[in-house]
Amino acid sequence: MKIWCCLCFTVKDEPEEEVMKEEGDFVNKENSEAVVMENNEVAEPRLEVAAAGHDEHLRMLEGMVHEMRGGTHWDESVCVGALDTLRAAIRTTRWSEGETSSGPLVAVEDGDHDSHHKRAKLHSFSNDFYYTMATSSGAGNSSSSDRDYSRNQGSNALYKSEAFYHSLVPNNGGEENPFESGSGKDDERDNGDTSNSEDFEVRMDLTDDLLHMVFSFLDHINLCRAAIVCRQWRTASAHEDFWRCLNFENRNISVEQFEDICWRYPNATELNISGTPAIPMLVMTAITSLRNLEVLTLGKGPIGDLFFHSLADCQMLRSLIVNDATLGTGIQEIHINHDRLRHLELTKCRVMRISIRCPQLETLSMKRSNMAQAVLNSPLLCDLDLGSCHKLSDAAIRSAAISCPQLESLDMSNCSCVSDETLREIADKCANLHVLNASYCPNVSLETVRLTLLTVLKLHSCEGITSASMVAIAQSSLLEVLELDNCSLLTSVILELPRLQNIRLVHCRKFADLNLRTLMLSSIMVSNCPVLHRISITSNSLQKLSLQKQESLTTLSLQCPSLQEVDLTDCESLTISICNVFSDGGGCPMLKSLVLENCESLTVVRFCSTSLVSLSLVGCRGITSLELICPYLERVSLDGCDHLESAAFFPVGLRSLNLGICPKLSALSIDAPNMVLLELKGCGVLSEASINCPLLTSLDASFCSQLRDDCLSATATSCPLIESLILMSCPSVGSDGHYSLRWLPNLIVLDLSYTFLMSLKPVFESCTKLKVLKLQACKYLSDSSLEPLYKEGALPALQELDLSYGTLCQSAIEELLFFCTHLTHVSLNGCVNMRDLNWGNSVRQPPVTPSVVPSGMFSLEYVHDPVECGNRLLQNLNCVGCPNIRKVHIPVAAGCLHLTSLNLSLSANLKDVEVACFNLCFLNLSNCCSLEVLKLDCPKLTSLFLQSCNMDEAAVEAAISNCTSLETLDVRFCPKICPLSMGRLRAACPSLKRIFSSLSPQS
C-alpha cells in the first residue's frame, strides 16, 4: 500500500489574501489556464465536446457502478480501465477559439459542494503534469481550516509533493515507482515551451456517493492515479475510508512526512512501519497521533523502552506485532502493559527478560525469540506459542504456561529442555488444554502424563516416544489428530481412540506394527517405515488409504466399509493373501480403485469383487496367473507383467484390454459384454483363447503365431460385430479360419500381411464389405490371385489395397491398376518385379467378358484399338523402394483426376518421370539417384522432394515452371545444384515459400 500522492504537505499559516491568490489547484501559476468561478456560480465553459461521446463514457461508468450495487464482483483492473477511459475522453476535449485564461481562479466553498459536485466539473491537465501531482485531502472529517489550507496549495506545494513521493521508494529497490518520474518534466516545464499546457473541462453526472462506491474497489496506487483527473476525484480519492490501513513496510519515509500523514488521517486503524528508518520516532508519533489505532506492526530495527512505557496511551490497540527487533537494549527487562490488547506477537525478538501484563490478552506468540525469562500475567490467554525459544529453561516454560489457567493451545516445539514433569504440571493446571505441540523435545516420553481433553498432539522427532507412550496417549479419548513422524524408537502403535481422525507415521525406522481401532479415522499417512510388516485398521470413515514403499509389509487387515481407494505401490513383500482382503467379504465392500504396482512377490492373483472399477498391476513381474471376477471393472493395467501365462476375465465391465505386453500368455478367457477393443499383439505363444465379447469391434492378434483356425472360428462366432481384424504374422491361420470370417458381416479392415496365404478365394467369398485389405509380403500369392477383383467383381467396396513387398509380376500389377478404378489407396512398396509405371497408352477397351480373357491379353502390348479410360478414384499411390522401376508416365489421358499423393522415393534406377495430374499435391522423388528427366504439369502441386537426386539446376527449373502452386522444394544433397542458385528457382516458380538445400536448412 502506498499513500504518498494524497496531501502530504507541511501545514503553514498563510494570510487569507494569499489563500485566494495562490489558488491554482495543480497548475503552474504562469502557464496554466483556469476556469473562473465567482459568487458560487460556475462560469459556462465554451467547449467543443461531442455530446454523443460524452454520454457514451458516462453510461459506461454509471453502468459499472449499477452492477456493483447489484452485488456483481468487479475486478480492480476493470475499474481502473474504466477510469482511464474516462480520463482519456476528458483529455481529448479542446477549448473553442478565442478562449482566454487570464482570470483568477476563485475557491469554491464547501457550502456549494452539492450544487457543483452533483454535476461535477472534471479537470484534465497536460502531460507536463503526468503522474507527479499530489491530491488534496477534502476528507469528510477535516476542519474548515484544513480545507482552506488544502485549497491554498499552489505549484510550490506540488513540487513538494513530488519530492515526497520520490522519497517513498522501497529500501531494497525492488519495487518500481507506480508513476512516471517528474523531474525531467519539471525542467521542461520551466525551460521549454509551455504553450501546450491546457486545462479542459467537461460536465458529467457523477455524484460523490457514486464515486465513493467506484473508488472502494481500487488500491492506493490506483486511487492516486484517479486523484489527478479532477478536483472532485481528488477529494473523493482522499476520503479517510480508503486510508484506514497505512502500510509503509520497507519504505523510506521521513519523520516529517509520517507526521503529515498522521495529521491528515488521524482515524487510521492499521499501521505497518516494519523495516522503515527511524522506527522509534515513527512509532512514538503513531502512538500520540493515531488514537484509533487497533493494529500495529513494526520490526527490523531497535525498539526503545520508551515505546513500551507509552503503549498504554494507545487505548484502542487490539493487536501488536513485532518481528525481528531488538527490544530496549537487548539485556534489560521489558514490560508490556495494556488493558485492551488481545493479540501479541514477538517473533525473532532479542531481549533478556520480558514481563507481560495484559488482562485481555488471548493470543501470545514469542516464537524464535531468545529471552531467558518470561513472566505472564494474562488470565484470559488461550493460545501460547513458545516454539524455538531455546534459552527458556524448563522451569521458565512451566511458570509461563501454568500462569494461564485458560490455556487451550500450547506450542513448545524445539524447546529441548522440556520434561515430562513440566507437562504433567501443565496438564494439572491447564484443564482446558486441547492442542499440544511438543515436537523436537527429546526429553518428552508422556509415559506419566495424562492429557484427557487433548484433541491435537504433535510429537515429531521425539526420541523419548516409545510403545510405552501409547498407553498414555490412549487415555486421551478426545484425541483427533496424532503426528508421530521421525520417532526413531517407536516400534508399535496400538490405539483404540473413538474420535481419532488423522494419524501420521513417517520415517519411523523401528516401527513394525500398527493396530488402529477408531471409527472416525478419515486420513492415515504411513510412509518410509522400512520394518513395518503388519497393519490392522478398523474404521467406518476411512475412504482413501496410501501405504506406498512399505517394503516389509506382509500382512494387511482392513475393516473399512467406506474405503474406496487403496494404493500399495512398491510394497514388495505382499503375498497372495492380499487378494482376500480386497475381494467380497474381505472388509472393503465399497472399494473402487486398487493399485498394486511393483508388488513383485505376487504370483497368483485372484479378485472377486462386485465394487472394483480400476485395477493396476503394472510392474508385477512375478504374476503367472490372473483371474478377475469383477463385473464392474472398467480399467486394468498389466504393463510389465512379463511372466503372465494364463488370464481369465469373466465377467468384467472392461471396454478395452491390452494384453500385447504379456509375451508368455498361452491361455486366455474373456467374458466382457461391454468390450469394444482387444489387443493381443505379441502374444506369440497364445494357443487357447476363448473370447466372448458381443460388442467387440476391433481385434488385433498380430504376431500370435500359435493362433489356430478353431480359435479364430469361435471368436468370429461370439463376436459378430468385429469391423477391424489384424492377423499379421499369424501363420497358423489357414483357409478354414478365413472362411469363418463370413460370420463377421461388418468386417471392413483385414490385415493378412506376412502370412503363408496362397489363395484369396476365402476372403473374396466371406468379406463382401471389405474396404481395406493388407497383403504385405504375402509371397505365396500367384499372379492371378487378384484377378477376381476386376474380372468377377469381388470386394466391390474395396478402397485400400496394400501389396508391398509382394512377388506379383509386371503384367498383374498393370492390370490391377488399370481395371480397379475404384481403389483410392494402393501401396506397391518394395515390389521387385515392377519395372515401369507407364500409363501413356492407358486408353484401352476393357474386355466384355473379362472372366474368359487370358490375363496376358491385358498387357499394354496387346491393345490395338484404344478407348479413353474412365475416371479413376485413385488418391494415393506408394511405390517406395522399387529397385527395378525405371519409368513413370502418367498423362492426362490416364484419368487420374483424384490423385493427390505420389511417392516414388528410394527407387534407385528410376530415370524418367512424366506426370500430368491436375490435383496432385505431393510428389516424393527423394534418393532417386538415377533420375534424369522430370516433366511436371501439376498446377496444384505444393510439395516436391528431390533430395539426393542427380538432376541439374536447369532440369529442376524446367520441371517446376508449370507448378504454379508449389510452396516447398527440397533439393538437399543434390550435387549438381548449387545453393547460390536458389534465386533462379524462385524466379522460375514465384509461389515458392521454402527451399531446403544442403548448406542452408531453409532459405
N, C-alpha and C positions, 0 to 999 in steps of 0.2 A: 504494500500500500504506500502510495506517495501522495503528499498533500501540499507540495510546495508552491503550486500555482494559485493558491487561494489566499489572498490577502495577507501576505507575510511582510508587512511594513511596520516600521517603528512609529509609535504614536508621537506626534508633535502637536503642540498647541500653536495654531495659526489664527490670525485675525479673521473676522467674518468677511471682511472685504476681500481678503485673499482667497477665501473659500469660493466666491463667485468668479473670481478672476482666473483661478487656476483650474477651474472645471474643464477637463478636456477628455475625460474618460479613457481612452487608451492611446490617443493620437498625439503626435508631435505638435507643439504649440505653433510652430512656424509653418509647417507644411500640411497640416491636417485640415479637413473640411468637416463642418459640424452642422447639425440641424438646430435652428433657433426655436426655443420653446419659451413663451412668455405668458404670465398670468394663468398658469396651469392649462394653457391651451396648446395643442400641438400644431405646429405650422404644417400646412398642407404641402407635401413633397411633390415636386414635379418629376415624375418618373416615367420612364418608357418601359413598363413591365407588362408582359403579355398576361392577360387575366387567366387565360386557359392554363398556362404553365404554372402560375401561382396556385390555382385551385387544385391542380393535379398533385403537387407536392404536399399541399395542406391535407388533402384527402388521404394521402398515403400515411402521413404521420398520425392523423386522427384515427384512421382505421387500425393502426398498430396499437394505439392506446385502448381503443374499444375492445380489441381482442384480449389485451392484458386484464382489463376489468372483468372480462368474462371468464377468467381463470386460465386462459391459454398461457403456456410457458413460452417465454421469448428468450432465445439465446442472446447473450450480451452482444455478440458480433452483429446480430441483426439490428439491434437498437443503434449501435454505433454507425452502421451503414446507413440507416435512415437519417440520422443526424447529419452525417457527412453529405448525403444527397441534398438535404435541405440547405445546408450551408453553401454548397456549390450553386444551388439555384439562386441564392441571395447574391452571390458574388457576380453572377452573370448580368445583374441589373445595372443599367447605366443611367446617369443623370442626363436630363434633356439639355439641349443647347442653351447657353446663357445663364446657367445656374451659378450663383456666387456662394462663397463660403466665408465671407468676411465677418459675419455677425458672431457675437459671442454665444457660447453655449450656456444656457441657464439651467440650473439644477431643478430637478423635479422632486417635489416634496412627497413624503410618504402618504400624505392625505390624498394625493391623486393616484395612488397606487392602482386602485381598481379601474379607474377611468382610462388609464394609459396602458396597463398591463393586461387587461382582459382582451384588448385588441392591440397586441404588442407591436412596438417598433423594434425591428431586429436590425442591428448594425453589423456590417461586414467590412473588414479593412483590407488594405492592400497587402501583398505578400511580404512587404518590408517588415511586417509585424508577425511573421509566420511562427506560431508556436512559442513565442517568447513573452507573451503578455501575461500579466497576473490578473486574478479575479478579485473583486471586492466582496466583502462579507455579505451584507444585506440579510443576515440571519434574523430569524423571527424574534429572537430574544435580545437582540442588541439594543442598546440605548440610543436615543436620538443623537447624542453627541458622537457616538460611534458611527452612526450612519453619516453624519456630517463629515466626519473625518474620512470615511471611505470615499465619499464623493469628491473630497478635496485633493485626492491624489492625482497628480499630473504625470507628465512624461518622466520626470525625475524619479517618481515612485516606481514607474515602470522599469527603469533600468535597475533600480534597487531590487525589484522582484526577480529580474533575470539573474542578477548575481546570486541571490538566494537559491534560485533553482539550480544553478550550475554547481553550487557547493554541496548539494544533496546528491552526491554520487556514491555508489557502493564503495566500501572500504577496499574490497578485493577487486574492484574494477570489472566485476563480472557481468554487470547489467548495463545495458546501453540506455542512454537518455531517451525517454519516450518522445521528446520534442526535438526539433531541429535546433542546433546551436545558433544563438542570436548575435554573437559578437561580430561576425563578418558582416551581417546585415546591418548592424548598427553603424559600422563605418561607412557603408554605402549610403545609409540614410543621412549621415552627417555630411559627407563629402560629395555624393553623387547627385544625379538628377532626381528631384523629389516631385516632379510634376505628375508622376503616375499614381501617387498616393491619393486615393479617393475613398469617401465614405458613401455607402449605399444604404438604402432603406426600403423595406417592403412591409406592408401590413399583413399580418397573419392572425387568425383566430386561435391563439394558443393561451389558455388560461394557466395561471400559476399551479393550480391543482393538477392539471393535465401534465404539465412539465414535471412536476414533482413525481408523478407516477412513472413517467418515462425514465427519469434520471435514477430512480430507485433500482433500475436494472444495470446500472453502469458501475464499474470500479472507479477508483480515484483517478487513475490516469486518464480515462475517457471523460470523467467529469471535468478535468482541467481542460481537455480539448474542447468540450462543449462550452466552457466558460468564455472562450474567445469569440463566440459567434455574435453575441449582442449583450446589452445591459441586462435584459430580463433573464437570459440564460445564465449570465454571470451571477446574478443574485440567486437564482434557483439552485445552481450547482453548489453554491456555498452554504446551503442550508445545513444546520447542525445535525439533522437526521442522517446525513450522509457521512458525517465526520465524527461519529461517536467512537470509532475504533481507530486509534492512531498508531501506525506501525512504522518505526524508524530503525528497525533491525539492520545492523551493519551499515548505517548511513552516517555521512559526515555532516552533522548538524551542530551548529554552534549554540552556545547558551542563549545568546540574544534571539536567535531565530526560534529556539524552542520556547522561550518566554512569550514571544509574539504569538505562536501557535496556541499556547495555553490560554493566553488572553482572549483570543478570538473564539476558541471552542472550550469554554470552561465546563461544559456539561458532558465532555467526553467520558466514557465509562471504561474503555480499554486502552492500555498503553503498553507498547513494546519498545524499549530502548536498549535491548541487548546488543552488544557489540559497538555501541556508539562511543565516541570520545567524551571525556569529562562526565562519566556516568554519575559520580557522587553529586555534582552540581545539578545535573539534569533531574535526577530522581528527587532531590530536595525541592526543586522548582515544581515538579509534578505534585508532590505532597501538599505544598502550600497553595497551588493554583487550581488543581483539579479536585474539587471537593466531592464530586460524584463518582470518582474513580472506583471501579469494582474489581478490575483485573489488571494486575501489574506484572510485567515480565522484564527482567533485567539480568545481566550477566556478562561474562567475558571481560572481567576487569575487577578492580578493587571496589568494595562497597564499605564505606566507613561506619563506625559505630553510631555516628550521629543519625544515620538513616533509621536504624532500628529503634533508637530512642524517640524519633519523631513519627514512627509508624502509626502510633495510636491516634495521631491527629487526622489520619485519613480514615474517617469513621465508616465510610461506605465500602471499604475494601473487603472483598469476599475471597479473592484468590491472589496468592503471591507466588511467583515462580522465579527462582534464582538458579542460574545454570553456569557452571564453570567460573566461579568467582571466589575471590579471597575476602572473607568476612572479617571486618576490622583489621587488625594487624596480623591475623592468622594464628596468633598464640594466646589471645585474650579470650575471655568468656563473652559470648554474645547472648543478649537477652531479647527475645521476641515476645512482646506483649500486645495482644489485640483482642478486643472483646467480641468482634463480629467475624473474624477471619474463619473461613470454613475449609479452605484448601491451601496447603503449604507444600511447596516442592523446593528442596535444596539439593540439587543434583551436582555432583562433582565439585563440591564446595570445600574450601580449605579453611578449617577452623579447629581450634584445640578443644573447646568445650562450648556447648550450646544449651541454653535453657529456654524452654517454650512454655508460655502461659497463655493459652488461647482457649477459653471455656467453650467456644462454639466450634472449635476445630473438629472436622470429621475425617479428613484425609491428610496424611503426612508421608512424604517421601524424602528420605535422606540417602538415596541410592548413590553409591560410589563416592561418598564424602569421607574425609579422613579424620573426623572428630574422634576423640578418645573417650568422651563422656557426653551423654545426652540426658537431660533432665526434662521430663514431660509432666505438664500439669494441664491435661486436656481430657476431662472426664467423658466427653462425648466422642472421642476418637474411635473410629471403627475400622480404618484402613491404615496400616503402618507398613512402610517399606524400608527395610534396613539392608537391602541387598548390597553385597560387596563393600560393606563398611568394615574393612579388615582391622582397623585399630580399635574397634569396640570390643571390649572384653566380654566374657561370658556373663559376668555379674552386671555389666552395664546394659547388655541386651535384656537380661532378666528384669532389671529395675525399670527399664523403659517400657517393656511390654506389660508388666503387671500393674503399672500405674494407670493403665487404660482398661477399666473393667468392662467397657462396652465393645472391646476389640472383636472384630469379625474376620478380618483378613490380616495375616502376618507373613511378610516375605523377609526371610533372613538367609537367603541363598548366598553362598560364598562367604559366610561368616564361620571360619574354620574352628573357632573356639567354642561354638555352641555345644552343649552337652545334654544328655537325657535328663539330668536334674533340672536344668532350665526349662526344658519342655514340660516336664512334669509339673513344675510350679506354675507355668503359664496356663496349662490345662486346668489347674485348680482355681486360679484367679480369674481367668477369662472364660467364663462359661458359655459365651456366645460365639466362640471361635469356630468358623466354618471353613476357612481357607488357610492352608499352611504350605509354605514353600521352604523346605529345608534342604534344597539341592546343594551339592558340593560341601556338605558338612560331614567330614569323615568320622566325627565322634558320635554321631546320632545312630542309634540302633532301634529305638522305640520299644524295646523289649519290656520296659517297666512303665510305659506311658499309655494312658487311656484317654483318647480323644473321641468321646462318644457322639458329639454333634458335628464332627468334621464331615464336609462334603467334597472337598478337593484336597488332595495330598500329592505333592510333587517331591520326589526323592531321587533326583538324578545324581549319579556318581557318588552315592553314599556308601563308602566302603564298609560301614558298620551294619548295613542291612543284610540280614541272612534269612533263612527259612524260619528261624525262631521269631523274627519280627512280624511274620504273617499272623501269628497268634494275637498280637496286639492290634494289628490292623483289622483283624476280623471283628474286633469289638466295636468298630466304627460302623454301626448298622446303617447310617445315613450316607455313607460314602458313595459318591457318584463318579469321581474322576481319580484314577490312580496311575501315576507315572513312575516307573522303576528303571529307567534307562541307565545303562552302564553300571549297574550294581554288580560288581565283579564277584562277590562272594555268595550271591543268591543262587541257590540250587533248585528250589521248588517253590511253587506258589499254589497253595490250596486254600481257596476262599469261597465262602458262601455268603454273599452280600446281596440282599434283595434289591437294592437301588443302584448298584454299580452299573454305569452306562459306558464308561470309556476306560480302557486299560492299555498301557504301553510297556513293552518289554523289548528293548533294542540293545544289541551289543552286550548281552549278559553272558559272559564267557563260560560260566559253570552251570548255567540254568538248564535243567534236564526234564523237569516235569511240570505241567500246567494243568490244574484242575479247577474249573470255574463253574459255579452253580449260581447264576444270577439271572432272574427272569427279565430284567430290563436292559441287559447288555446290548448295546447297539453298535459299538465300534471296538475293534481289537487290533492292535498293531504289534506283531511279533516278527522280528527280523534279526538276522545275523546272530542267532544263538546256536553255535556250532554243535553243542552236545544235546540239544533238545530232541528227545526221542518219543515223548508221549504227550498227547494233548487230548483233554476231555472238556467239552464245553456244553453247558445246558443253558439255553436262553430262548425266550419267546419273542425277543425283539430284534435279534441279530439278523441282518439282511445281506451283509457282504463280509466275506472272510478272506483275508490275504495272508498267506503263510509262505512267502517266497524265500528261496535259498535256505531252507531248513534241511541241510544235507543229511542229518542223522534221524530225521523223523521217520518212524516206522509204524507207529500206532496212532490212529486218529478216531476219536469217538465224538459224534455230534448228535445232540438232541435239540435241533433248532428248527421248529416248524415254519418260521418265517424266512429262513435262509434262501437267497435266490442266486447269489454269485459266489463262487469259490475259485481262488487262484492258488495252485500248489506248484508253481513253476520252480524248477531246479530242486525239487525235493527228491533227491536221487535214491533214497533208501525206501521209498514207499513200495509196498508189496500188493499182491492181488487182493488182499483183504479190504483195500480201499474201495473196491467195487461194491461191496455190500453196504458200505456207508452211504453211498450216493444212489443206490437203487431203491426201489419201492420197499418201504418197511425199514429203511436204514436210519431214519431220523431227520431226513431233509425232504419232506413231501412237496415243497414248493421250489425246489432247485431248478433253475433255468439255464445257467451258464456254468460250465466246468472246464477249467484249464489245468491240464496235466503235462505241460510241455517239459521236455528234457528229464522226464522221470525214467531213467534208463533201467531201473530194476523191474519195471513192469514187463511181464512176459505174456500173460494171458489176461485179456481184458474182456469183461462181460458186464454190460449195464442193461438193466431192465427198469426203465423209468417212464412214467406217464407224464412227467412235467419237463424233462430235459429238452432244451431248444438248441443249445450250442455246445459243442464238444471239440476241444483242441488237444490232439495228441502229437503235436509237432515235436520232432526230435526224440521220440521214444523208440530208440533203435532196437531195444530188446523184445518188442512185441512180436510174437509169431502168430497169435490167433486173436481175432477180434469178433465179438458178437454184440450187436446192438439191437435191442428190442425197445425202441423209443418212438412211438407213433407220431410224436410232435417234434421230433428232431429235424431242424431245418439247416443246420450248418455243422460240418465235421471237417477237420483239417488233419491230414495224415502225412504231411511233408516230413521226410526224413525217416519214415517207418520202413527202412530198407529190408528188414528181415520178415516182414509180414507174409505169411504163407497162405492163410485162409481167412476169409472175411465173410460175415453174414450180416445182412441188414434186413430184418423183417420183424414187423413193418417199421418203416421210418417215414418221416414227412419231408425228406430231402427233395429239393427241386434240382439240384445239381450235385455231381460227385466226381472227383478226380482221383483215380487210383493209378494214374500213369507213373507215379513216383514209387511204386511198390514192385520192383523188378522180380521178386521171388514169389509173387502171388500166383498160386496154382489153382485154388478153388474159390469161387465167388458165387454168392447167393444174394439176390437183391429183390425185395418186395417193397416198392416205393410207388404208391398210387399217384404222387404229385411230381415225380421226377420228369424233367424235360431234356436234361443234358447229362450224358455219361461219357467219361473219358477213361479208356483203358490203354492208352498209348504207352508202349514199352513193357507191358506185362508179357514178357517173352515166354514164360512157362505156363501161362494160363491155359488150362485144358478143359476144365469143368466150370461152366458158367450157366447159372440159372437167373435170368433177368425177366422180372415181371413188372414192367413199368408201362401201363397202358397209355400214358400221356407222353412217352418219350418221343422226341423229335430229332435228336442228334446223338449219334453213337460213333465214337472214334476208337477203333480197335487196331490202330496202326501197330505194326511190329509184334502182334500177337501171333507168333509163328506156330503155336500149338493149337490154335483155334480151329475146330473141325466143322464139317458140314452139319452134323446133327445139332451142335450148339447154335450155329447161325440160324438153322431152320426153326428151332424152338424160340429163339429171340424174335425172329420175324413174325412168328405166330402170336406171341404175347405182347408185342409192341407194334401194333399196326399203323401207328401214326408217324413212324420214322420218316423224316424228309431228307436227312443227310447221313450217309453211311460211308465211313472211311475204313477200307480194308487193305490199306497199303502194307506190303510185305507180309501178307498172310498166305503163305504158300500152301498151307494145308486145306484151304477152302477150294473145293472143286466145283464141277458143274452142278452137282446136287444142291450145293449151297447157293449157287447163283440162281437156280430155278426157284429156290424158296423165296426169292425176292418178289415173286408175284403176290405175296401176302402183304406187300408194302405198296399200296396203291398211290400213296402220296410222295414216293421217293423221287427227288429231283436232283440230288447230288450223289454221285457214286465214284469212289476212287479205288481202282484196282491196280494201281501202279506197283511195279516191282513184284509181280507175281508170275507164275508159270502159265498164265492164261493162254489157251490155244484156240479157243472159239468164242465168239461174241454172241452166238445164237441164243444162249440162255438169257443174256442181258437184253437182246433185242425183243425177245418174246415176253419177258417179265416186267420190264421197266418202261412202260409205254409213255410215261410222263417225264422221263428223264430230261433235264436241262443241262446238266454238267456231267461230263464223262472224262475221267483222267486215266490214261493208259501209259504212263511213263515207263520206259524200259521194259515193256512187255515184248520181249524179243522173240517169243514163240508164235506171235500172230503172223499169219500168212498175208501175202499181198492182197488177197481177195477178201480178207476178213471184214473190211469196211464197205464192201460193195452194197450190202443191203441198205445202207444209209441213203443211197441215191438211186438204186435200182428197184428196191422193194418198198421204199417209203418208211423204213424203220426209224424209230425215235423221231417222230415229226416235230417234237418240241425242243429238240436238242439245239443248244446255243453255243456252248463252250466245249471244245474238244482239245485235249492235250495228248499229243503223240510224241513228246520229246524223248530222245534217246532210243527211238524205235529203229526197226530194220526195214520199214516199208520202202519199196523201190520208187524210182522217179515217176514212173507212169501212174502208180497207185496214188501218189501224192497229188499229181496234176489232176487226175480225175476227181479226187475228193474236193480239191479247191475249186474246180470248175463247176461241178454239178451241185454241190451242197451250198447253194447260195443263201440258205437260212442261217448258217453259222455266223456268229458275231465275234467269237474269240477262238483263235487257232494258235496252238503252240507246237512248233516243229524244231525246238532247240536240240542241237546235237545230232540231227539226223544225217548220218554219214553217207547215205545213198542219195541224198538230194543234191543235184548238180546245178540246176538252173530254176529260176522262178520267172519264166518267160510267158507273160500274158499278151505278148504282142500280136499273137494270132488267136486270141481268145474271143473270136467271133465265129461261132460254130452252131450247128443244128443238133440239139440233144436228141438221142435216139427215141423213136416212137415206142419201142418195146425194149427198154434197157435190160430186162432180165435175160434176153436171149442173145444179146450182142456180146462178143468176147471183150474182155477187159482191154486187150491190147488195141482194139479198134478205136479206143477213146484217146489215144495219144495224138498229139497235135499233128504228127506227120501223116495221119490218115484222114485229116479233114481237108476236103476239097471244095465244098460249097458253103462258105461261111454265111452265118446269120448272126446279126448283132446279139450279144448276150444280154440277158435281162439284168435288172438291178440287183447287186449283191448287198447283203446286210452286214458283211464283214466290217468290224470296227477295229480289231486289234490283231495284228499278225506278228508273231515272235519266231525268228529264225536265228537265234543266238548260237554261235559256236558250230555252225555247219561248215566243216572244213573243205568240202568239195564244191560248194556253190560258187559259181563264177560270174553269173549274170543275173540281174534282176531288172525286169522290164514290165512296168505296169502302166499302160497307156490309158487314155480317157475311155477308149472303147471297151476296156475291161469291166466297166460299170462299178468300180469301187467308190461309189459316191459317199459311203458311210465310213470309210477307212480313216481313222484318226491317229493311229499309232502303228509304226513300223520299226521293228528292232532287228537289225542285222549285224550287231556287234560281234567281234571275235570270229568273224568269217575271214580267215587269213588269205584265201585265194580269190576273194571277190574282187573283180576288176571293173565291171561295168554296171552302173546303176542309172536307170532312167525311170523316173516316177512322175506321173501327172495325175494327181489326186486333188480334187478341189477342197476337201475338208481335212486333209492330213495336217496334223498339228505337231506331231513328234516324230522325229527321224533320228535313229541312232546308228551311226556307222563307225563307232569307235573301234580301234585296233583292227581295222580292215587295212592291213599294211600294203596290200597289193592294189588298192583302189586307184584307178587311173582316170576313169570317165564318170562324171557326175552331172546329170542333167535333171533339173527340177523345174516343174511347173505346178507349184503348190502355193496358191495365193494366201492360204490361211496357216501356213507353217510358222510356228512360233519358236520352236527349239530344234536346233541342228547340232549334233555331236559328231565331230570328226577327229577325235583325239587319236594321236599316233597314226595318222594316215600320211601317205607319201605324196599327196596332191600338192601342186604348187599354188602360188597366190592367184595366178590368172584363172586357173580352173575353179578355184573356190569363188572367186569374184564373179565368174560367169554363172556358176550354179546358183548363187543367192540373188542374182539380179532380178529374177522373176518372183522372188518370195517377198512380197510387199508387206507381210505382217511379221516377219522374223524379228524376234526380240533377243534371243540367246544363241550365241555361236561359241562352240568350244573347239579350239584348234591347238590345244596344248600338246606338246611333244610332237608337233608336225615339223620335221626337219627342214622342209622346203618353204616354210612360211616364217618370215622374219617378223618379230614383234613390232618393228618400226613401221610395218606396212598396215597397221590396223586402221589407219586413216583411209586407205583405199577401200578397205572392206566396208567401212561405214559409209563412204560415198556411194558405193555400189548398192547398198541397202540402207537407206536413211532411217528405217524403223528400228534398227539395232539399238538395244539398250545395254547389253552386256556381251563383252567378248573376253573369253578366257584364253590366255596364251601362256607359254611356258615361263617367261620371265616376269610377267606381271599377273597376279591372280585374277585381277579384274581391272579392266580399263574402260 
